Structure formats: C-alpha cells, structure tokens
C-alpha cells in the first residue's frame, strides 16, 4: 500500500453537505501538502467533490477557499520553508495566496458519478440510507477502472452489510468522522471481518496525518457513539413521558433537558442534542439499529410523532439550529413544542415553577465549561459534586443520579456486547466525540 499513490485521485460523495464539506477540507489540505513535497512535484493530485447541487458546490468552493486561507495563516512558517525556492514569493500574503491556489487547483466540483471512476479512494458522506450507499458503491465499483477503496462515514450501518450488498470484496471500512469533521478530533474506525488489511493500515495512517483521536469499534449497528447516544436519548424521552403523566409535557421536556445539562454537567441537554443531530436523523439511525438488537427496542414513539408533525430539527445551511423539540432564537432556547396544540410555548411562562420542582443544584456544582477547562482537578471536583448530589433529596438530584446510572449501564453493555473493546474506548468516544466532561463508565455514582 502506497499512501501517496492512493491520495493522488480521490472522490468525496456528498461533498457539499455539512459532513462532506469538512471531509473535503481535511482531505484536500492533506493532498496539497503531499503534492508540495519534492518527491511528488511531478504528480497530479485530483479531488472530485461530488454532489447533486451545483449551487451547493459553489458554496463549497467558497467555504474551502476561506478555510484554506485561515489554515495557511496559521502555518505560515511551515509554508515559508515549503516555498523557499520561490524568489517571487516575498510577503506572507504572497505565500498564502500561492498555497490557496495550489489547494484549489486540486479541487474538481462535479455532479456526475462518472467522475469517480478514476479514483483510488472514495470517501462517502451521503445521507444515512443503506440503500443509497449501496447504489452509489455498486455503480462506482462496476464502472471503475481501478479497484477503489471505500471509506464510509456511516454512523450506524454495519460495514459488512454494505460490503456484501455492493460486492466490494472487503474494499470498504467505516471511517466515522464526528460533526463537524474539521473541528472534531474523534474518528471511529470500523473494520468489517472482510476489510482488507492494507485499507485498515491506510485508514489509520490517514487519521494520524489528520491528527485525529482514533477509537476502534466492532462492526455492530450504531457502533460506540450512536450505540450510547440513541439509548441515552431513549431513556431521556422515557423520563419526559413519565413526568408528563403529572405535569404538562412541555414542562417535562424542560425538566429533563435541564437535568441532563446542568445537573449532569453536560454541554447540552438531551433534547437539545437530539435537535442538533436532527429528530429525523435520530429516528432513522434507530430504524437502522433496531433490527440488529435482540434484547431491547431501539425506537421511540416521540420521534415518530414529531416527524409526523413536521418537526425535524437539524441545522440550517449557515450552521444555525433549526427548531425541533425546542425553539431557538440566536442560539438560545426560548420555547418548547407542545404536540397537543402544535405550537411552541415560551419557556419563561413555566421555567420558574419547573426549577422550583427540580430543586437547587448542589453547592459544589461546577458548570460544564469550567469542568472541561480545568483538566487537572476536573475529576476530583466532579466526584465531590456527584457525591453531594447523591445525598440530596430533590427531584432534580434523583433524576440526575438515575440518569447517570443508566448511562453507565449503557456503556458497560457496549463492552459486554463486544461493540467496544473496553470501557476506556466508550469513555473516549463520549469525552471526545460528544465533548462530555467525564466518561459514562465512572465511579461517581
């Protein structure tokens, strides 16, 4: 396996989407840096950015150009060495412009799949639809002049199923970037039993060159990240439904969201996280996972109900949050959707009463932001806080403690079911991929 050779001609499917655009940025910078090495100056590097929308591809070009300028500014010292034989490049701006041009010359925005037939590598970031992925892989595989390797960004679909249905003969691996790929450090790498050894070696080298944190997951639907998140979300929705037997549903959602953020010291509440990923995306991931799980149901009626009412969440093209379970104004949660009347109810009309019902936070409470910014004492401070929380006789404390217990159960089950190799890998995924301040498998509770 020659890494440089494989990187000479690459195609990325779904290139203009949120995940795809990040993968394009990471990959094209890696390709450009390879192309500027002395031994590669005679080679031609090509990245086909494949998407169905010309308008979206135009936006992609602008995004890549702007991001590469920022990248060049940060590594100007390195670039000066690379271009040291260019007497015409004097000012930093000259070097930056030259590097941007070298990067952009590699990029080919295309709308036809035929453009991929000369590629050695196919990165796939299409929607989480196994039938679509198989269709794309099969067409490329049947018409390619190469025997390309496929790196799929699926977050839930078993790799061996894609391999078998597309007849790829082991030339596929799960390479799950976390969102957004250019920022997130975590990558889950999923080998099927059939995945060829050279492809596995390449994937690890590529991840290393991108300075990613790699966690291996066994080839089981949902892998580690969604294996935990989907079950965590189901538990949160179950708790909201349970509370809603005695209080209005919007108040139940507010309380569980507050418990899972503030009381549990997480970056966002569970309903906010569902909205961020997308109500429809969560529903689809569960549909993919459920047939592969024998001892539990990976499904929730709330998701079905909200989808039927047209509530989907997710992000707008500019990265702002779409309304889902919660309503967002300038990034702030302002209301919660009431499915009975099909409209949002302002939080400030009931938040105070809900906060009283939950009870106060423990005196040793630490915010998520403070926790992640102080790595040296973080675990000791969290341990003190959760020990105090366990002793409190309040609704909020009880909900948080039980939620933490369930989160730990999920993490341990991922190891017992041989999805994760060990609890450290489970914790790394939640710490790195979900920005949690602590892993779910801990001694806090």
C-alpha angles and dihedrals in degrees: 000000000000109000095198093049093051091050095054095085119026134164126199118199118210087021098162096053124097094263095036095051091054092049090049091052095049094044099044092051089050090049093048092050090051091048092054094058113106094241091054101045092105094052127092117227120201131183116188109205102202122197136140096236123074089193091054091048090052088055089048092056091053091047094050092046093051094045094048090054089057092046091050092051091054095051100037093129091056091046092052088060092047092052096036091120091058107092090181093064104080111142124056088244090058092054093045092051091048092051092048089051092049090051096045092048088066094054121093114182107205139167099199126086090214088077089071097060094092095047126114093200131038117195111193124203100158122137119297093266117126094201092054093047093049091049092052094044093047095051093049093044093050095048104032120116087211133048094247127200117235122215109188123198092207114147097197117009116104110250094218090059093054089046095052097042094047093041093231096153094224096313093127136084134177110247104176113190116193121234120298096024096198091056106029114087097201128094124176111209115201121191119194115215086253098049109125115246096235091056091051089051091048093049092054092048092048091050091048092051089051088051092238128160105241124209118180117221127191116242100268124130111272093015115212103311101049090029087068100031097051093050090044089052093048090053092049093050090047090054092050091051090049092051091046090067087076105024136034113287095240089056091050091053091048092051096048091045091051093046093050092049110032104022093041095040096235129149092246139000121265095254091049089051091051089052091048093054092038130260089238093047091052090049091051094047090052090051089053093047101041100073090055096053118081105177102047143027115252097198140089130202092213091067091050091049095050093046090052088054092051096252107140113149118198126123136299119237090265091056096255118137121261119219117267129143083342132041119232130206116181089341094307124116108240107161145012126228117250108206092195094065096019096233139099121263117211112248094220089068093066110008096098093054091047092049090053090050092051094048130220126314117253114275090243093054116141125196120241091245092053092046096053093043093058107055096166098061099019099107095043092050092047091048090053091048096049092045088056091045091055090058095051119101099212135117093242094050092048092049092049095047092049091046091052090051091052092047090054091048090054092050093049091047091054088059094042090051090050094242092120122035093223144345092265089064091050091051093046091054093051094042096046106025098038098028093235118168092226138015121258093240102070143123096249096101 
